[in-house]
């Protein structure tokens, strides 16, 4: 059995060639390591982008909910103001006094028209409140669905 020649036993021309091969292997290893680090960095960046997009959608949904809630509060306040401003009892009492003062038919007709308009306004206010309530129900279902979808995405 022969033993491999040591570095000192090798000819001088062989040494630069073996150094170049070792250098090439070392560079190849570093390139593979850098490639793996780059792939990991791309994965982390993609994950961060996806998470950022989810949070943007959630904040946009929250903003929409806040806007809808404000609109609903404004509409309800309008309905309350109309109901307070046109209290049926006080209007009816005023109309009865006017009818007693003047027994003319034209006043009665005007009062009847006014009462009908008041009833129409009241019906419109009730319909508006019902529409707003339905809108909130749809919005709540939609927000619940989005919440479930976000939770499902987080579990993945």
Secondary structure, 3 states (H helix, E strand, C coil): CCCCCCCCCCCHHHHHHHHHHHHHHHHHHHHHHHHHHHHHHHHHHHHHHHHHHHHHHHHHHHHHHHHHHHHHHHHHHHHHHHHHHCCHHHHHHHHHHHHHHCCCHHHHHHHHHHHHHHHHHHHHHHHHHHHHHHHHHHHHHHHHHHHHHHHHHHHC
